Amino acid sequence: MLMNISQRLDRLPVTRTLWKVLFLTGIGWLFDAMDQGMVAGVMAGIGKEWQLLPSQLGLIGSIGAVGLAIGAALAGMSADKWGRRVIIMFTLILYGVASGLTGIATSFGMLLVFRFVTGLGLGGELPAASTLVSEFSPSGARGRMVVLLESFWAWGWILASLISFLLIPIYGWRIAFFLGAVPALYTAYLRRGVPESPRFLEQTGKPAEANSIVSKMEQEAGLEPYQNTTKDSSSVTPGKATLMELWSKPLWRRTLVLWILWLGINFGYYGFVLWLPTLMIGKGFVLMKSLEFTLIMTLAQLPGYYSAAYLIEKIGRKAVLVIYLAGTAVAAYMLGQSTSISSILLYGCLLYFFSLGAWGGVYAYTPEMYPTRARGSGAGWAAAVGRIGAIAAPYVVGVMYQSYGKVKGYSYVLGMLTIAFAVVALAVGVLGIETKGRTLDEINELGV
């Protein structure tokens, strides 16, 4: 029986090449997360040094999210044209350079410009990286591998919290961005060893290159390399998809649920992670204690990710998303009602646990919704639309917090985020399709 590249990949176990792709891609993901996490830690320091209003602090998070949106849309389409690997390399270098420049900003306006460029790199890398890992993975492990990729975000956020807690109070906020630049550039060097997606290579008329990569993976699995595939370069559709195609009859429902999912989870997530240290200060805690609480809460991300990685191949993507999004909504509500240190820490930890588990599900689910020729574009546009929520949330939270004051504002902000997470859980439950155990080719043939 003849097999194409996708069928050959789906029959494999998790190989050494796949672990290598996951690790090198994940290291870059880690430093991306470290950058985002440090924004939460430096907002309080920048606000104090430059005497900024809460609404101005919100702009720091929002302007980066504008870059994230534009970067995701452009890079997603570019990844379908030039390849996943090329885009990952370029966007990571762009992010690293811009992060370093942020550390030398001498004015609020200059800081916003560099944060925008940093967002371009970060926003472009994430959908391309998750698409690459998804396309390298066999169907039986695809969800788990992408969630494990997303789990590197937790380690990056923990590093950011450590830097915020240990270094920012001593050396100031600039040290955070300097530390974020060098490792990211080094990771770009390491990623020279990451191969291109075999599915993309086959789709774009390079079957020999795709065959070489998959043959190596087959040898690693102890299988005889399979030389013949069902496709050749003469039967290939160019890797290019338009925005309108994502809303065509076969794909519109998938696009709708993904855009709602990305929009809502971004609004809820960035609404609390960028503001939580500042909200803690508003509750009466000093900067050091606020950053210490945030560090403790971020540790809960790890079991959140790993539990989602386990469950996603057991109960499915849709179930994981609904459970973890609903859990996030409950945790956000309870945190907003908390008054004691113990309850704040408990519900704060649960908020990070469920929200980051949900994020793992989002990144596993998204690339599966589209065929190979449109996968980068589909994931990129979903991420870009989602960043509208990330753009709005920091500013909306700032305005609400400023309008209602530190006491009422704390509860109102978390109440608003509760509603956002609950609405998204409902949308996925009603509109989402299940993809567990199906090959990418099988998912593409579903008529929903």
N, C-alpha and C positions, 0 to 999 in steps of 0.2 A: 504493500500500500504506500502510495506517495504521501509525503508529509511536507507541509510548508514550515517556515521558521517558527511560527507561533505554536504549531502542534508539537514541534520538537522541544521547544522550551517548556511547554505545559506537561510533558512527560517526565521532566527532570526533577530530582530532589533539589534542595537548597545546596548550591555548589560553592566552592572556594571563590570563584569569580564573582558570584552574587554577593557573598559576604564582603568582598573587597569593594565592590561598587557601593554597597550599603554603608560601609565604614567611612570611606573617603568622602562620599556625598554627605554623610551624617556629620562629619567634623565641620564642614562648612555650614551646615544647618545649625550646629551648636553655636558657632560664633555669630551667626545671624541673630539667634535668640539672645545671645549675650548683649548685642547692641540694643535690641528692643527692651530688654530688661533693665539696662542701665539708664535708659530714658526715664523710667519710673523712679530710679534712685537719684538721678541728678535734678529732676524737676524742682524738688524742694530746695536744693542747694543753689540752683540758678535763680530761682524766685527770690531767695533771700539776698543773694549778691547783687542782683540787678533791680531789685525792688519791683517785681512784676506782679500784675494782677492775676487772679485765678483764670480769667478768660485768656490772658496772654500765655499763661502756662499751657492752657489747652491747645493753643496754636502750635506749640512745639510737637505735640503728638499728632495733631491733624495734618500739618504740612508734610511730615514724614509719610503719612498715610496717602496723601495725594500722590507722592512719588511711587508708593507701593502700587497704587491702582494703575497708573500709567505704565509702570514697569511691567506689571503682570500681563496687561493686555498686549503690549508690544512684544514682550519676550515670548509669550505663548504662541503668537502667530509666527514669530521668527524661529521658534523651536521646531515648528512643523515644516519650515522651509529649509533651514540650515542645519538642524540637528539639535538634540537635547544637550549633548556634551559641550558643544561650542557655546551655547547660550549660558550654561552653568558657569563655564570658565570666565566669560566676559563679565557677567553680572557680579560674580564674586570679587573680581579685581576692582570693579567700579565701586562696589560697596566698601571695600577695605580702604581705598584711597579717600573716599568721601568721609568715612568715619574718622580717619586721622586728621583731616582738615577741620572737622567739627571741633576738635580739641584746641584749635588755635583761633577760633572765632572771637572777634573783639567787640561785636555788637549783636544785638538781638536779631537784626535783619540778616547779618552774615550767618548767624547760627541757623536761621530758618532755611536759607539757601542750601547750606551743606546738608541739613537734615532731609531736604527734598531730594538731593542727588543720592544720598544714602538710601533713601526709600526706593529710588529707581532700581538700584542694584539688588536690594533685598527682595522687592516685589517681583523682579524678573526671575530670580533664582529659584524661589520656592516651588512654583508650579512645574518648572522644567525638571527640577530634581525629583519631585514625587512621580512625575511621568516616567522618568528614566528608570527608577527603581521598580515601578509597577510593571513596565514593559520587560524588564529583565526577569521578573519573578514568575514561577509556575503558578497555575490557577489555585492549587491547594494551599499555597503559602503567600499569595499575593497581598492579601489584606494585612496579614501579620507583619510582613516585611516593611510595608509602607508605614504602619503604625510604629514599628521599631525605628524607622527613619525619623518620624516625628518625635520620638522619645528623646532624641538628641536635643530637642528644644528645651526639655526640662533641665538637662545638664547645663545648657547655656544660661538658662534663667537663674539656676542656682549659683553659677559662677558670677553672674551679674549681681546677685544679691550679696554674695560674699565681698565683691569689690565695693559695692555701695556701703556695706556695713563696716568693712575694715579699712578701706583706703580713702573714700570720698571725705569722711569727716576730718582726715588728717591732711590729705594732699589737694583737696578740692575736686570739683566735678570734672575738670578737664582730663584728669588721669584716666577716667573711665573710657573716654573715646580713644586716647592714645593706646591703651591696652587692647582695645577692640580692633585696631587697624592691623597690627603686625601679624597676629595669628591667621587672620582671614587671607592676607596676601600669601602666607606660607602654605595655606591649604590650597590656594589656586595652583601653586607649584606642584603640590602632591597630586592634584587631580589630573595631571598629565597622564597618569596611569589608569584613568577611568576610560573604558571603551565606550563607543557609541551604542545606542540601542539596536540590537539585531532586527527587531520588528520595524524600526524606522528605516534601517538600511535596506531591508527587503522591499519596503513600500516605495522607496525612492530610487529603485533600480540599481542596487549594489548587492546582488545576491552573493557574490563571492566573498565580500567582506563579512556579510552576515553569517554565511556558512562557516567561515574561519572562527568566529567568536563562539558560535554554538557548538561547533565540533570540539573546541577546547573544553567547554562546559560538559559535554557528553563524556569526554575522556576523564574529567575530574569525577564524574558520577560512576565511572566504571562501565560505561556503555560504549558500544562500537559506534564511532562517528557515522552519521547518516548523511550521505553525500547528495542525494537528489531531493529537490524541493519542487513544489507545484507551481512556483512562480519564477519567471525570469524577467529581465529588464524590459522586455517588450510589452509586458502586460501590466505595467505599473501605473497607477494613478498618482500624479504629482502630489506631494505632501502639502496641501494648501487648502484651507477652509475659510469661508467668509462668515461674518457674523450672522447673516441671514440664514445660512445653512444650519447653524446651531438652533434656529427656530423653525426649521422645516418639519414636516409632518412626523418623520420617524424620531426626531430628537427634541421636539418642543417641550414635552413634559419633563424630560430629564433636565433640560436647561432651566426650566421654571423652578423645579425643586432645588436645584443646586444654587441658583441665584438667591432664592429666599434663605437657604441654609447659610451661605457665605455672608450675606448681608446681615442677618441676625446674629450669627455667632461672632462676627467681627465687632458689631456694635456693643454687644454684651461684654465680650472679652476685653477689648481695649478701653471700655468704659470703666472697668474696675482695676485692671493691672497697672495702668499708667497713673491712676489716681489714689490707689490704696495707701501708699506711704503718706501722702498729703492728707487723706481722710483720717488716718490714724493720728496725725498731729492735731487735726481739728477736734478729735476726741479727747485731747489733753495729753497725749504722749509726746515726748521730746523726739528729735530727729533720730538719735541713736536707738531709742526703744522702738520707734516706728519701723526702722530698717531691720531691726532684730526680729520683730513680729513677721515682717514680710519674708525674711529669710526662712523662718520656721514654716510658714505656709507654703513656700515654693517647694519644700521637700516633699510635700504631698503629691506633687505632679508625677513623681516616678511611679508609685503604685497605681496612680490613675492611668498612665500610659500602658504599663505592663499588664494590668488587668484587662484593658481594652484590647491589647494585642492578643491576649489569650481568648477572650470571648468573641472576637470578631470572626474567627474561623469556626466557632462553636455555635453561636446563636445568630450570627449574621450581621451585616453592616447596618441594616435598617434598625434592628432591635438595639444594637449598641448605641446608635445615635439617639434614638428616642429615650432610652434609659438614662444616658449620661447627660443629655440636654435637660431632661426633667429634673435630674438630681442637681444640676447646676442652678436651675431656677429656685428650687427649694432652699439650697444653701445660701444663695444670694438674699432671699427673703429673710431667712433666720439671722444672717449676719447683720442685716439692716435693723433688726430688732434687738440685737445683743448690746448689753451694757457692761458686763463683767469681762475681765481679761480672759478667763477660761473659756467663756462662750465665744468671744471674738476669735480666739485661736482655733477653737473647734470648728466653727462654721467657716472660718477663713481657709482652713486646711481642706475641708470638704468642697469648698468653692473651687480651689485649685485642682483637687482630685478629679472632680467630675468634668470641669471645663476642659482640662487638658486631655482627658480620656476622649471627650467628644471631638476635640481637634484631631486626634489620631484617626478617628472614624471618618472625619471630613476628608482628610488627605488620602485615605485608602479608597473611599467611595468615589471621589471626583474623577480620577483618570479612567475608571472603569466604565463611565457613562458614554464614552465616545469612541468611534473607530480610530485606528492608528493615524489616518491622514488628518483627523481633526482633533486628536487627543490633546496636543499642546495648546491649540487655540481654545478648545472648550474649557480646559483647566485654567488657562490664562484669563479668559473672559470672566469665568466664575470668580476667580480671585480678585480681578479688577473691580467687578461690581460689589463684591464683598467689602472692598476697601472704602467704598462710600460710607459704610457703617463705621469703619475705623477712622475715617476722616471726621465724621459727625460726632462720634461718641466723646472724644476728649474735650471738644469745645462745648457740646451740650451739657456734659457733666460740670464743666467749669462754670457755665452760666447758671445752671440750676443751683450749684453749691454756693455761688456768690449771691444769688437772689434770695435763697431761703435761710442762709446762715449755716453755721457749722453744726448745729444740733439737728434741726429739721432737715437740712440739706443732706446730711449723712444718710438718713433713713429714706428720703425721697429718691436719692440717686440709686441706691440699691433696690428700691421698689421698682423703679423704671427698668433696671436691668433684669429683674425677675420676670417682668412681662415679656421682654425681648426673647429670653431663652425659652419661655413657655410657648410662645407663638411659633418659634422655629421647631420645637419638638412636635407640636401638633401638625405642622406642614409636612414634615418628613414622614410622620405616621400615616397621613392621609394620601400624600402624593408619591412617596418614595417607592422604588422597586428594590427587590432583594437580588443581590449578585453573588452571594456566597456559593462557592463550589463551581461556578460557571467559568468557562474560559472566556477570554476577551472576545473571541469570535462568536461564541454563543450569546453573550450579552448584546452584541451588536445586532443580532438577528431577532431579538425580542421586539415585538410590535408595540411597545409602550415607551 
